Amino acid sequence: MSAYTIHVSGISDATTEQHLTDFFTFCGKITSVEYDREKHTATIHFEKPSAAKTALMLNGGTLDGAHLTITSDQEPQDKDDGAPHHEGHIDQADKPRAGIAAEYLAKGYQLSDQILQRAIELDQQRGISSRFLSYIQSLDAKLGEKTLGPEKTISGKVQETLATATQQAKAVDEQKGITKTASDYYARALSSPFGQKVKSFYTSTSKQVLDIHEEARRIAETHKQSASSAPTATSAGVGSAAPPISPDVHTVATTPATNADATASGGKTAEAPTVV
């Protein structure tokens, strides 16, 4: 087996292959899943080794009430090739682990402080990928230029003069439809009053467990507001609480519910298990 593969054992009788796939897709793009329900085991193959390493972060947790053991035949290695991100998109596997943990929480899953601390430590060891940093910085600058003028960042401006910048950004947004075209969480969050805090969370490795919980609340609230104020649209999935699953993943039959759906139903209790 390659470093792109993890093995999961101790899976609950209640866990379906779709549920297992939805859960581990937060780590990165899955290429295939081999699930043996009788033996309560699964082998999951990821597109990138960094996704497999993120999945190992969840070892020792529980899913659907069952204790999970997550292993790999060889230690996956994080690779940061420095390649530029595609315009308007960042791979799930390139995100900071603390950010991925926040997405789990925003979706309705419950992660223990031990797992959250593990996510923080992995970010400190790896650093933030250059591709992700480039994405956040270019997005911040692009939004700033569109709403505030050349050489302005949206996160810095709303921090500097909150009321004026927010009103100005809203007026320009109504003219140019920035929010409608930027359907991802990061674009919305950077343009919000807490834009500078969001940028710091995703570009710095210095954070605590409570910071992850705080970011999870921001993600959930942003998606709730978006769902209640805008017509249904196809999301780019960038930074969303429910990252998109590639159609290339043959095990996926349906797209998982959005975080807004989970929030509207009072939290995902039946399908969002506890990970502790």
Accessible surface in RSA format (square Angstrom, percent):
REM  Atomic radii and reference values for relative SASA: ProtOr
REM  Chains: A
REM  Algorithm: Lee & Richards
REM  Probe-radius: 1.40
REM  Slices: 20
REM RES _ NUM      All-atoms   Total-Side   Main-Chain    Non-polar    All polar
REM                ABS   REL    ABS   REL    ABS   REL    ABS   REL    ABS   REL
RES MET A   1   128.42  66.5  68.43  45.3  59.99 142.8  66.99  57.0  61.43  81.4
RES SER A   2    53.28  45.0  43.25  57.7  10.03  23.1  39.51  84.1  13.76  19.3
RES ALA A   3    20.21  18.6  18.12  28.0   2.09   4.8  18.12  25.5   2.09   5.5
RES TYR A   4    78.39  36.6  78.39  44.6   0.00   0.0  48.45  36.4  29.94  36.9
RES THR A   5     2.21   1.6   1.84   1.9   0.37   0.9   0.24   0.3   1.97   3.0
RES ILE A   6     0.00   0.0   0.00   0.0   0.00   0.0   0.00   0.0   0.00   0.0
RES HIS A   7    47.14  25.8  46.27  32.2   0.87   2.2  38.62  39.8   8.52   9.9
RES VAL A   8     1.24   0.8   0.00   0.0   1.24   3.0   0.28   0.2   0.96   2.6
RES SER A   9    43.05  36.4  42.84  57.2   0.21   0.5  27.98  59.6  15.07  21.1
RES GLY A  10    37.33  46.0   0.00   N/A  37.33  46.0  29.93  82.1   7.40  16.6
RES ILE A  11     4.49   2.6   0.25   0.2   4.24  10.2   0.25   0.2   4.24  11.5
RES SER A  12    18.80  15.9  12.21  16.3   6.60  15.2   7.92  16.9  10.88  15.2
RES ASP A  13   106.49  74.6  91.94  91.5  14.55  34.4  39.67  93.4  66.81  66.6
RES ALA A  14    73.71  67.8  46.47  71.7  27.24  62.0  57.61  81.1  16.10  42.6
RES THR A  15     0.04   0.0   0.04   0.0   0.00   0.0   0.00   0.0   0.04   0.1
RES THR A  16    61.71  43.9  61.65  62.5   0.06   0.1  55.56  74.6   6.15   9.3
RES GLU A  17    63.24  36.3  60.03  45.4   3.22   7.7  19.36  37.4  43.88  35.8
RES GLN A  18    45.72  25.6  42.66  31.2   3.07   7.3  40.48  86.2   5.24   4.0
RES HIS A  19    24.00  13.1  21.62  15.0   2.38   6.1  15.89  16.4   8.11   9.4
RES LEU A  20     0.00   0.0   0.00   0.0   0.00   0.0   0.00   0.0   0.00   0.0
RES THR A  21     0.00   0.0   0.00   0.0   0.00   0.0   0.00   0.0   0.00   0.0
RES ASP A  22    27.05  18.9  24.03  23.9   3.02   7.1   6.59  15.5  20.46  20.4
RES PHE A  23     0.12   0.1   0.12   0.1   0.00   0.0   0.12   0.1   0.00   0.0
RES PHE A  24     0.00   0.0   0.00   0.0   0.00   0.0   0.00   0.0   0.00   0.0
RES THR A  25     5.83   4.1   5.47   5.5   0.36   0.9   5.47   7.3   0.36   0.5
RES PHE A  26     6.56   3.3   6.56   4.1   0.00   0.0   6.56   4.0   0.00   0.0
RES CYS A  27     0.02   0.0   0.02   0.0   0.00   0.0   0.00   0.0   0.02   0.0
RES GLY A  28     0.40   0.5   0.00   N/A   0.40   0.5   0.40   1.1   0.00   0.0
RES LYS A  29    60.78  29.7  49.23  30.2  11.55  27.5  33.84  30.5  26.94  28.7
RES ILE A  30     0.97   0.6   0.44   0.3   0.53   1.3   0.44   0.3   0.53   1.4
RES THR A  31    58.95  41.9  47.68  48.3  11.27  26.9  43.17  58.0  15.79  23.9
RES SER A  32    26.81  22.7  26.81  35.8   0.00   0.0  17.47  37.2   9.34  13.1
RES VAL A  33    10.35   6.8   0.00   0.0  10.35  25.0   0.00   0.0  10.35  28.1
RES GLU A  34    94.78  54.4  85.22  64.5   9.56  22.8  45.11  87.3  49.66  40.5
RES TYR A  35    36.51  17.0   3.76   2.1  32.75  85.2   3.02   2.3  33.49  41.3
RES ASP A  36    53.33  37.4  48.40  48.2   4.93  11.7  22.78  53.6  30.55  30.5
RES ARG A  37   114.71  48.2 104.27  53.2  10.44  24.9  51.20  70.0  63.52  38.5
RES GLU A  38   163.41  93.8 135.70 102.7  27.71  66.0  57.02 110.3 106.39  86.9
RES LYS A  39   151.54  73.9 131.80  80.9  19.74  47.0  82.00  73.8  69.54  74.1
RES HIS A  40    60.26  32.9  60.17  41.8   0.09   0.2  34.36  35.4  25.90  30.1
RES THR A  41    48.34  34.4  48.27  48.9   0.07   0.2  36.39  48.9  11.94  18.1
RES ALA A  42     4.02   3.7   0.00   0.0   4.02   9.1   2.62   3.7   1.40   3.7
RES THR A  43    20.72  14.7  20.41  20.7   0.31   0.7   0.03   0.0  20.69  31.3
RES ILE A  44     0.00   0.0   0.00   0.0   0.00   0.0   0.00   0.0   0.00   0.0
RES HIS A  45    33.48  18.3  33.48  23.3   0.00   0.0  23.21  23.9  10.27  11.9
RES PHE A  46     5.26   2.6   0.00   0.0   5.26  13.7   0.00   0.0   5.26  15.1
RES GLU A  47    78.62  45.1  64.21  48.6  14.42  34.3  26.08  50.4  52.54  42.9
RES LYS A  48    51.64  25.2  51.18  31.4   0.45   1.1  45.37  40.8   6.27   6.7
RES PRO A  49    11.77   8.6  11.77  10.7   0.00   0.0  11.77   9.7   0.00   0.0
RES SER A  50     5.62   4.7   5.61   7.5   0.01   0.0   1.95   4.1   3.67   5.1
RES ALA A  51     0.37   0.3   0.37   0.6   0.00   0.0   0.37   0.5   0.00   0.0
RES ALA A  52     0.00   0.0   0.00   0.0   0.00   0.0   0.00   0.0   0.00   0.0
RES LYS A  53    37.19  18.1  36.27  22.3   0.92   2.2   9.04   8.1  28.16  30.0
RES THR A  54     0.52   0.4   0.52   0.5   0.00   0.0   0.13   0.2   0.38   0.6
RES ALA A  55     0.00   0.0   0.00   0.0   0.00   0.0   0.00   0.0   0.00   0.0
RES LEU A  56    32.69  18.2  26.40  18.9   6.29  15.8  26.64  18.7   6.04  16.3
RES MET A  57     3.13   1.6   0.17   0.1   2.96   7.0   2.80   2.4   0.33   0.4
RES LEU A  58     0.76   0.4   0.53   0.4   0.23   0.6   0.53   0.4   0.23   0.6
RES ASN A  59    58.61  40.4  56.34  54.4   2.27   5.5   4.53  10.9  54.07  52.3
RES GLY A  60    35.20  43.4   0.00   N/A  35.20  43.4  20.96  57.5  14.24  31.9
RES GLY A  61     0.00   0.0   0.00   N/A   0.00   0.0   0.00   0.0   0.00   0.0
RES THR A  62    27.71  19.7  27.71  28.1   0.00   0.0  22.15  29.8   5.55   8.4
RES LEU A  63     0.26   0.1   0.25   0.2   0.01   0.0   0.25   0.2   0.01   0.0
RES ASP A  64    38.20  26.8  12.80  12.7  25.40  60.1  14.60  34.4  23.60  23.5
RES GLY A  65    74.96  92.4   0.00   N/A  74.96  92.4  36.92 101.3  38.03  85.2
RES ALA A  66    19.20  17.7  13.47  20.8   5.73  13.0  19.20  27.0   0.00   0.0
RES HIS A  67   114.25  62.4 103.04  71.6  11.22  28.7  71.59  73.8  42.67  49.6
RES LEU A  68     1.03   0.6   0.84   0.6   0.19   0.5   0.84   0.6   0.19   0.5
RES THR A  69    58.48  41.6  57.59  58.4   0.89   2.1  34.27  46.0  24.22  36.6
RES ILE A  70     3.52   2.0   0.00   0.0   3.52   8.5   0.00   0.0   3.52   9.5
RES THR A  71    65.87  46.8  62.86  63.7   3.01   7.2  51.80  69.6  14.07  21.3
RES SER A  72    27.37  23.1   1.63   2.2  25.73  59.3   2.28   4.9  25.09  35.1
RES ASP A  73    90.37  63.3  53.59  53.3  36.78  87.0  24.52  57.7  65.85  65.7
RES GLN A  74    93.74  52.4  86.42  63.2   7.32  17.4  29.82  63.5  63.92  48.5
RES GLU A  75   103.91  59.7  87.04  65.8  16.88  40.2  45.31  87.6  58.61  47.9
RES PRO A  76     0.00   0.0   0.00   0.0   0.00   0.0   0.00   0.0   0.00   0.0
RES GLN A  77   102.67  57.4 102.28  74.7   0.39   0.9  44.23  94.1  58.44  44.3
RES ASP A  78    38.55  27.0  14.18  14.1  24.37  57.6  11.56  27.2  26.99  26.9
RES LYS A  79   137.59  67.1 119.89  73.6  17.70  42.1  79.20  71.3  58.39  62.2
RES ASP A  80    70.71  49.5  36.99  36.8  33.72  79.7  24.18  56.9  46.53  46.4
RES ASP A  81   108.79  76.2  69.06  68.7  39.74  94.0  46.65 109.8  62.15  62.0
RES GLY A  82    46.21  57.0   0.00   N/A  46.21  57.0  19.36  53.1  26.85  60.1
RES ALA A  83    38.66  35.5  32.68  50.4   5.98  13.6  38.34  54.0   0.32   0.8
RES PRO A  84   112.31  81.8  98.28  89.6  14.03  51.0 102.77  84.9   9.53  59.2
RES HIS A  85    32.37  17.7  18.26  12.7  14.11  36.1  13.30  13.7  19.07  22.2
RES HIS A  86   139.67  76.3 134.56  93.5   5.11  13.1  86.18  88.8  53.49  62.2
RES GLU A  87   131.11  75.3 102.86  77.8  28.25  67.3  64.43 124.6  66.68  54.4
RES GLY A  88    42.36  52.2   0.00   N/A  42.36  52.2  31.69  87.0  10.67  23.9
RES HIS A  89    66.93  36.6  66.33  46.1   0.60   1.5  48.55  50.0  18.38  21.4
RES ILE A  90     4.72   2.7   0.00   0.0   4.72  11.4   1.12   0.8   3.60   9.8
RES ASP A  91    45.50  31.9  43.07  42.9   2.43   5.8  11.08  26.1  34.43  34.3
RES GLN A  92    22.56  12.6  15.10  11.0   7.46  17.8  13.24  28.2   9.32   7.1
RES ALA A  93     4.50   4.1   2.76   4.3   1.75   4.0   2.76   3.9   1.75   4.6
RES ASP A  94     4.44   3.1   4.05   4.0   0.40   0.9   0.00   0.0   4.44   4.4
RES LYS A  95     1.62   0.8   1.42   0.9   0.20   0.5   0.95   0.9   0.66   0.7
RES PRO A  96     3.33   2.4   0.65   0.6   2.68   9.8   3.12   2.6   0.21   1.3
RES ARG A  97     0.73   0.3   0.73   0.4   0.00   0.0   0.00   0.0   0.73   0.4
RES ALA A  98     0.23   0.2   0.23   0.4   0.00   0.0   0.23   0.3   0.00   0.0
RES GLY A  99     0.60   0.7   0.00   N/A   0.60   0.7   0.60   1.6   0.00   0.0
RES ILE A 100     0.44   0.3   0.44   0.3   0.00   0.0   0.44   0.3   0.00   0.0
RES ALA A 101     0.00   0.0   0.00   0.0   0.00   0.0   0.00   0.0   0.00   0.0
RES ALA A 102     0.00   0.0   0.00   0.0   0.00   0.0   0.00   0.0   0.00   0.0
RES GLU A 103     0.66   0.4   0.66   0.5   0.00   0.0   0.00   0.0   0.66   0.5
RES TYR A 104     0.07   0.0   0.07   0.0   0.00   0.0   0.07   0.1   0.00   0.0
RES LEU A 105    28.44  15.8  14.37  10.3  14.06  35.3  14.38  10.1  14.06  37.8
RES ALA A 106    10.44   9.6   0.00   0.0  10.44  23.7   3.22   4.5   7.22  19.1
RES LYS A 107     4.29   2.1   4.24   2.6   0.05   0.1   4.29   3.9   0.00   0.0
RES GLY A 108    25.74  31.7   0.00   N/A  25.74  31.7  15.75  43.2   9.99  22.4
RES TYR A 109     6.21   2.9   3.45   2.0   2.76   7.2   0.01   0.0   6.20   7.6
RES GLN A 110   111.64  62.4 110.85  81.0   0.79   1.9  29.72  63.3  81.92  62.1
RES LEU A 111    10.92   6.1   0.00   0.0  10.92  27.4   0.71   0.5  10.21  27.5
RES SER A 112    26.90  22.7  17.94  23.9   8.95  20.6  26.69  56.8   0.21   0.3
RES ASP A 113    88.69  62.1  83.30  82.9   5.39  12.8  28.38  66.8  60.31  60.1
RES GLN A 114   126.73  70.9 115.66  84.5  11.07  26.4  39.31  83.7  87.42  66.3
RES ILE A 115     2.57   1.5   2.57   1.9   0.00   0.0   2.57   1.8   0.00   0.0
RES LEU A 116     0.00   0.0   0.00   0.0   0.00   0.0   0.00   0.0   0.00   0.0
RES GLN A 117    74.02  41.4  74.02  54.1   0.00   0.0  32.75  69.7  41.27  31.3
RES ARG A 118    64.72  27.2  63.60  32.4   1.12   2.7  32.79  44.8  31.94  19.4
RES ALA A 119     0.00   0.0   0.00   0.0   0.00   0.0   0.00   0.0   0.00   0.0
RES ILE A 120     1.93   1.1   1.84   1.4   0.09   0.2   1.93   1.4   0.00   0.0
RES GLU A 121    75.24  43.2  74.79  56.6   0.45   1.1  17.86  34.5  57.38  46.9
RES LEU A 122    22.45  12.5  22.00  15.7   0.46   1.1  22.00  15.4   0.46   1.2
RES ASP A 123     1.05   0.7   1.05   1.0   0.00   0.0   0.45   1.1   0.60   0.6
RES GLN A 124    97.16  54.3  71.17  52.0  26.00  61.9  22.58  48.1  74.58  56.6
RES GLN A 125   138.60  77.5  99.36  72.6  39.24  93.4  48.98 104.3  89.62  68.0
RES ARG A 126    49.76  20.9  12.60   6.4  37.16  88.5  19.59  26.8  30.17  18.3
RES GLY A 127    24.35  30.0   0.00   N/A  24.35  30.0  22.77  62.5   1.58   3.5
RES ILE A 128    21.21  12.1   3.91   2.9  17.30  41.7   4.93   3.6  16.28  44.2
RES SER A 129     3.40   2.9   0.86   1.2   2.54   5.8   2.44   5.2   0.96   1.3
RES SER A 130    50.06  42.3  44.44  59.3   5.62  12.9  45.13  96.1   4.94   6.9
RES ARG A 131    29.76  12.5  27.90  14.2   1.86   4.4   7.29  10.0  22.47  13.6
RES PHE A 132     0.00   0.0   0.00   0.0   0.00   0.0   0.00   0.0   0.00   0.0
RES LEU A 133    46.28  25.8  46.28  33.1   0.00   0.0  46.28  32.5   0.00   0.0
RES SER A 134    46.98  39.7  41.20  55.0   5.78  13.3  22.82  48.6  24.16  33.8
RES TYR A 135     5.16   2.4   5.16   2.9   0.00   0.0   4.30   3.2   0.86   1.1
RES ILE A 136     0.68   0.4   0.68   0.5   0.00   0.0   0.68   0.5   0.00   0.0
RES GLN A 137    92.26  51.6  87.77  64.1   4.49  10.7  25.22  53.7  67.04  50.8
RES SER A 138    46.74  39.5  36.85  49.2   9.90  22.8  39.83  84.8   6.91   9.7
RES LEU A 139    20.85  11.6  19.38  13.9   1.48   3.7  20.85  14.6   0.00   0.0
RES ASP A 140     0.15   0.1   0.15   0.1   0.00   0.0   0.15   0.4   0.00   0.0
RES ALA A 141    45.82  42.1  43.61  67.3   2.22   5.0  43.91  61.8   1.92   5.1
RES LYS A 142    81.06  39.5  77.01  47.3   4.05   9.6  57.17  51.5  23.89  25.4
RES LEU A 143     6.10   3.4   6.10   4.4   0.00   0.0   6.10   4.3   0.00   0.0
RES GLY A 144     0.00   0.0   0.00   N/A   0.00   0.0   0.00   0.0   0.00   0.0
RES GLU A 145   106.32  61.0  96.80  73.2   9.52  22.7  19.33  37.4  86.99  71.0
RES LYS A 146    88.94  43.4  80.22  49.2   8.73  20.8  45.05  40.6  43.89  46.7
RES THR A 147    10.26   7.3   5.70   5.8   4.55  10.9   6.95   9.3   3.31   5.0
RES LEU A 148    25.44  14.2   1.92   1.4  23.52  59.1   4.42   3.1  21.02  56.6
RES GLY A 149    20.37  25.1   0.00   N/A  20.37  25.1  18.13  49.8   2.24   5.0
RES PRO A 150   107.73  78.5  98.26  89.6   9.47  34.4  99.19  81.9   8.53  53.0
RES GLU A 151   177.41 101.9 131.00  99.1  46.41 110.5  62.37 120.6 115.04  93.9
RES LYS A 152    90.21  44.0  86.89  53.3   3.31   7.9  42.83  38.6  47.37  50.5
RES THR A 153    52.21  37.1  47.25  47.9   4.96  11.8  34.40  46.2  17.81  26.9
RES ILE A 154     0.12   0.1   0.12   0.1   0.00   0.0   0.12   0.1   0.00   0.0
RES SER A 155     0.72   0.6   0.72   1.0   0.00   0.0   0.00   0.0   0.72   1.0
RES GLY A 156    26.49  32.7   0.00   N/A  26.49  32.7  21.84  59.9   4.66  10.4
RES LYS A 157    43.89  21.4  41.15  25.3   2.74   6.5  16.10  14.5  27.79  29.6
RES VAL A 158     0.56   0.4   0.00   0.0   0.56   1.3   0.00   0.0   0.56   1.5
RES GLN A 159   114.24  63.9  92.32  67.5  21.92  52.2  24.98  53.2  89.27  67.7
RES GLU A 160   122.32  70.2  88.11  66.7  34.21  81.5  41.49  80.3  80.83  66.0
RES THR A 161    54.31  38.6  47.55  48.2   6.76  16.1  53.53  71.9   0.78   1.2
RES LEU A 162    87.30  48.6  81.21  58.1   6.09  15.3  81.21  57.0   6.09  16.4
RES ALA A 163    82.75  76.1  66.98 103.4  15.77  35.9  75.11 105.8   7.64  20.3
RES THR A 164    91.30  64.9  83.27  84.4   8.02  19.1  56.33  75.7  34.96  52.9
RES ALA A 165     0.09   0.1   0.00   0.0   0.09   0.2   0.09   0.1   0.00   0.0
RES THR A 166    47.05  33.5  46.22  46.9   0.83   2.0  46.16  62.0   0.89   1.4
RES GLN A 167   115.09  64.4 113.57  83.0   1.53   3.6  48.70 103.7  66.39  50.4
RES GLN A 168    74.17  41.5  68.00  49.7   6.17  14.7  26.03  55.4  48.14  36.5
RES ALA A 169     9.59   8.8   8.86  13.7   0.73   1.7   9.20  13.0   0.39   1.0
RES LYS A 170   119.66  58.4 113.67  69.7   5.98  14.2  63.31  57.0  56.34  60.0
RES ALA A 171    43.25  39.8  40.02  61.8   3.23   7.4  41.93  59.0   1.32   3.5
RES VAL A 172    26.37  17.4  26.34  23.9   0.02   0.1  26.37  22.9   0.00   0.0
RES ASP A 173    30.43  21.3  28.90  28.8   1.53   3.6   7.65  18.0  22.78  22.7
RES GLU A 174   129.10  74.1  92.10  69.7  37.00  88.1  46.41  89.8  82.69  67.5
RES GLN A 175   148.19  82.9 108.99  79.7  39.21  93.3  40.65  86.5 107.54  81.6
RES LYS A 176   123.34  60.2  92.80  56.9  30.54  72.7  65.51  59.0  57.83  61.6
RES GLY A 177    18.39  22.7   0.00   N/A  18.39  22.7  17.54  48.1   0.85   1.9
RES ILE A 178    13.55   7.7  12.66   9.4   0.89   2.1  13.55   9.8   0.00   0.0
RES THR A 179    50.40  35.8  47.71  48.4   2.69   6.4  31.00  41.6  19.40  29.3
RES LYS A 180   174.07  84.9 147.59  90.6  26.48  63.0  95.82  86.3  78.24  83.3
RES THR A 181   109.94  78.2  76.43  77.5  33.51  79.9  74.68 100.3  35.26  53.3
RES ALA A 182    18.34  16.9  12.65  19.5   5.70  13.0  18.33  25.8   0.01   0.0
RES SER A 183    28.04  23.7  18.39  24.5   9.65  22.2  12.29  26.2  15.76  22.1
RES ASP A 184    10.89   7.6  10.62  10.6   0.27   0.6   0.27   0.6  10.62  10.6
RES TYR A 185     1.13   0.5   0.00   0.0   1.13   2.9   0.97   0.7   0.16   0.2
RES TYR A 186     0.34   0.2   0.34   0.2   0.00   0.0   0.24   0.2   0.10   0.1
RES ALA A 187     2.72   2.5   1.25   1.9   1.47   3.3   1.46   2.1   1.27   3.4
RES ARG A 188    56.27  23.6  43.53  22.2  12.75  30.3  20.63  28.2  35.64  21.6
RES ALA A 189     0.52   0.5   0.00   0.0   0.52   1.2   0.52   0.7   0.00   0.0
RES LEU A 190     0.25   0.1   0.25   0.2   0.00   0.0   0.25   0.2   0.00   0.0
RES SER A 191    34.96  29.5  26.81  35.8   8.15  18.8  21.86  46.6  13.10  18.4
RES SER A 192    18.87  15.9  13.99  18.7   4.88  11.2  18.87  40.2   0.00   0.0
RES PRO A 193    71.97  52.5  60.51  55.2  11.46  41.7  60.75  50.2  11.23  69.8
RES PHE A 194    67.52  33.8  62.00  38.4   5.52  14.4  67.52  40.9   0.00   0.0
RES GLY A 195     0.00   0.0   0.00   N/A   0.00   0.0   0.00   0.0   0.00   0.0
RES GLN A 196    64.97  36.3  64.95  47.5   0.02   0.0  21.67  46.1  43.30  32.8
RES LYS A 197   109.60  53.5 102.12  62.7   7.48  17.8  64.23  57.8  45.37  48.3
RES VAL A 198     0.71   0.5   0.71   0.6   0.00   0.0   0.71   0.6   0.00   0.0
RES LYS A 199    42.62  20.8  42.22  25.9   0.40   1.0  15.70  14.1  26.93  28.7
RES SER A 200    57.13  48.3  51.88  69.2   5.26  12.1  25.27  53.8  31.86  44.6
RES PHE A 201    14.10   7.1   6.99   4.3   7.12  18.5  13.35   8.1   0.76   2.2
RES TYR A 202     1.07   0.5   1.05   0.6   0.02   0.1   0.64   0.5   0.43   0.5
RES THR A 203    38.79  27.6  19.35  19.6  19.44  46.3   7.83  10.5  30.96  46.8
RES SER A 204    37.26  31.5  32.10  42.8   5.16  11.9  24.36  51.9  12.90  18.1
RES THR A 205    42.37  30.1  38.93  39.5   3.44   8.2   9.96  13.4  32.41  49.0
RES SER A 206    96.59  81.6  74.08  98.9  22.51  51.9  38.71  82.4  57.88  81.1
RES LYS A 207    20.89  10.2   4.35   2.7  16.54  39.4   8.37   7.5  12.52  13.3
RES GLN A 208   125.56  70.2 123.04  89.9   2.51   6.0  36.98  78.7  88.58  67.2
RES VAL A 209    24.84  16.3  23.07  20.9   1.77   4.3  23.07  20.0   1.77   4.8
RES LEU A 210   131.07  73.0 128.83  92.2   2.24   5.6 128.96  90.6   2.11   5.7
RES ASP A 211    48.81  34.2  48.31  48.1   0.50   1.2   8.61  20.3  40.21  40.1
RES ILE A 212     0.00   0.0   0.00   0.0   0.00   0.0   0.00   0.0   0.00   0.0
RES HIS A 213    54.08  29.6  52.92  36.8   1.16   3.0  32.25  33.2  21.83  25.4
RES GLU A 214    53.19  30.5  52.99  40.1   0.20   0.5  15.79  30.5  37.40  30.5
RES GLU A 215     0.00   0.0   0.00   0.0   0.00   0.0   0.00   0.0   0.00   0.0
RES ALA A 216     6.77   6.2   6.10   9.4   0.67   1.5   6.43   9.1   0.34   0.9
RES ARG A 217   154.39  64.8 147.58  75.2   6.81  16.2  76.76 104.9  77.62  47.0
RES ARG A 218    22.62   9.5  19.69  10.0   2.93   7.0  17.17  23.5   5.46   3.3
RES ILE A 219     0.00   0.0   0.00   0.0   0.00   0.0   0.00   0.0   0.00   0.0
RES ALA A 220    23.54  21.6  23.23  35.9   0.31   0.7  23.39  32.9   0.16   0.4
RES GLU A 221    82.56  47.4  80.65  61.0   1.91   4.5  38.04  73.6  44.52  36.3
RES THR A 222    16.27  11.6  14.78  15.0   1.49   3.6  10.99  14.8   5.28   8.0
RES HIS A 223    31.69  17.3  30.12  20.9   1.57   4.0  15.30  15.8  16.39  19.1
RES LYS A 224   109.05  53.2 107.04  65.7   2.01   4.8  55.36  49.8  53.69  57.2
RES GLN A 225   101.35  56.7  99.58  72.8   1.78   4.2  33.64  71.6  67.71  51.4
RES SER A 226    25.53  21.6  21.66  28.9   3.87   8.9   6.86  14.6  18.67  26.2
RES ALA A 227    58.99  54.2  28.17  43.5  30.82  70.1  38.57  54.3  20.42  54.1
RES SER A 228    97.26  82.2  53.49  71.4  43.77 100.8  49.28 104.9  47.98  67.2
RES SER A 229    95.26  80.5  55.18  73.6  40.07  92.3  48.95 104.2  46.30  64.9
RES ALA A 230    42.48  39.1  27.85  43.0  14.63  33.3  31.43  44.3  11.05  29.3
RES PRO A 231   115.87  84.4  97.09  88.5  18.79  68.3 109.54  90.4   6.33  39.4
RES THR A 232   145.79 103.7 109.05 110.6  36.74  87.6  79.84 107.2  65.95  99.7
RES ALA A 233    76.21  70.1  46.02  71.0  30.18  68.7  53.89  75.9  22.31  59.1
RES THR A 234   134.32  95.5 105.89 107.3  28.44  67.8  75.60 101.6  58.72  88.8
RES SER A 235    55.81  47.2  36.03  48.1  19.79  45.6  35.70  76.0  20.11  28.2
RES ALA A 236    47.80  43.9  27.02  41.7  20.78  47.3  39.34  55.4   8.46  22.4
RES GLY A 237     4.97   6.1   0.00   N/A   4.97   6.1   3.54   9.7   1.43   3.2
RES VAL A 238     2.16   1.4   0.07   0.1   2.09   5.0   2.15   1.9   0.01   0.0
RES GLY A 239     0.71   0.9   0.00   N/A   0.71   0.9   0.40   1.1   0.30   0.7
RES SER A 240     6.81   5.8   6.81   9.1   0.00   0.0   6.47  13.8   0.34   0.5
RES ALA A 241     0.13   0.1   0.02   0.0   0.11   0.2   0.02   0.0   0.11   0.3
RES ALA A 242    19.53  18.0   6.62  10.2  12.91  29.4   7.28  10.2  12.26  32.5
RES PRO A 243     4.45   3.2   3.17   2.9   1.28   4.7   3.17   2.6   1.28   8.0
RES PRO A 244    70.31  51.2  51.97  47.4  18.34  66.7  57.67  47.6  12.64  78.5
RES ILE A 245    24.15  13.7   3.30   2.5  20.85  50.3   4.17   3.0  19.97  54.2
RES SER A 246    27.55  23.3  16.83  22.5  10.72  24.7  19.27  41.0   8.28  11.6
RES PRO A 247   134.00  97.7  97.90  89.2  36.10 131.2 110.62  91.3  23.38 145.3
RES ASP A 248   104.22  73.0  79.45  79.1  24.77  58.6  25.27  59.5  78.96  78.7
RES VAL A 249     3.26   2.1   1.19   1.1   2.07   5.0   1.19   1.0   2.07   5.6
RES HIS A 250   132.67  72.5  99.84  69.4  32.83  84.0  81.56  84.1  51.11  59.5
RES THR A 251    19.35  13.8   1.84   1.9  17.52  41.7   7.81  10.5  11.54  17.5
RES VAL A 252    32.84  21.6  11.84  10.7  21.00  50.6  12.19  10.6  20.64  56.0
RES ALA A 253    91.54  84.2  54.51  84.1  37.03  84.2  62.87  88.5  28.67  76.0
RES THR A 254    88.58  63.0  81.31  82.4   7.28  17.3  71.88  96.6  16.70  25.2
RES THR A 255   114.16  81.2  90.11  91.4  24.05  57.3  54.08  72.6  60.08  90.8
RES PRO A 256    24.69  18.0  13.73  12.5  10.96  39.8  20.97  17.3   3.72  23.1
RES ALA A 257    41.29  38.0  26.74  41.3  14.55  33.1  35.34  49.8   5.96  15.8
RES THR A 258    70.80  50.4  70.70  71.7   0.10   0.2  66.57  89.4   4.23   6.4
RES ASN A 259     1.25   0.9   0.01   0.0   1.25   3.0   0.00   0.0   1.25   1.2
RES ALA A 260    15.91  14.6  12.08  18.6   3.83   8.7  12.66  17.8   3.24   8.6
RES ASP A 261    77.96  54.6  69.92  69.6   8.04  19.0  21.14  49.8  56.82  56.7
RES ALA A 262     5.53   5.1   2.42   3.7   3.12   7.1   5.53   7.8   0.00   0.0
RES THR A 263    43.79  31.1  28.32  28.7  15.47  36.9  28.61  38.4  15.18  22.9
RES ALA A 264    93.05  85.6  49.59  76.5  43.47  98.9  61.84  87.1  31.21  82.7
RES SER A 265    84.79  71.6  47.05  62.8  37.74  86.9  53.24 113.4  31.54  44.2
RES GLY A 266    67.17  82.8   0.00   N/A  67.17  82.8  38.05 104.4  29.12  65.2
RES GLY A 267    28.79  35.5   0.00   N/A  28.79  35.5  23.65  64.9   5.14  11.5
RES LYS A 268    34.36  16.8  26.91  16.5   7.46  17.8  20.19  18.2  14.17  15.1
RES THR A 269   122.39  87.1  93.76  95.1  28.63  68.2  71.98  96.7  50.41  76.2
RES ALA A 270    96.42  88.7  59.19  91.3  37.23  84.7  70.05  98.6  26.37  69.9
RES GLU A 271   101.80  58.4 100.63  76.1   1.16   2.8  30.00  58.0  71.79  58.6
RES ALA A 272     8.55   7.9   0.00   0.0   8.55  19.4   0.01   0.0   8.54  22.6
RES PRO A 273    11.29   8.2   0.26   0.2  11.04  40.1  10.88   9.0   0.42   2.6
RES THR A 274    52.79  37.5  49.46  50.1   3.32   7.9  25.87  34.7  26.92  40.7
RES VAL A 275     0.55   0.4   0.55   0.5   0.00   0.0   0.55   0.5   0.00   0.0
RES VAL A 276    77.16  50.8  65.79  59.6  11.37  27.4  74.26  64.5   2.90   7.9
END  Absolute sums over single chains surface
CHAIN  1 A    12670.7       9958.7       2712.0       6947.7       5723.0
END  Absolute sums over all chains
TOTAL         12670.7       9958.7       2712.0       6947.7       5723.0
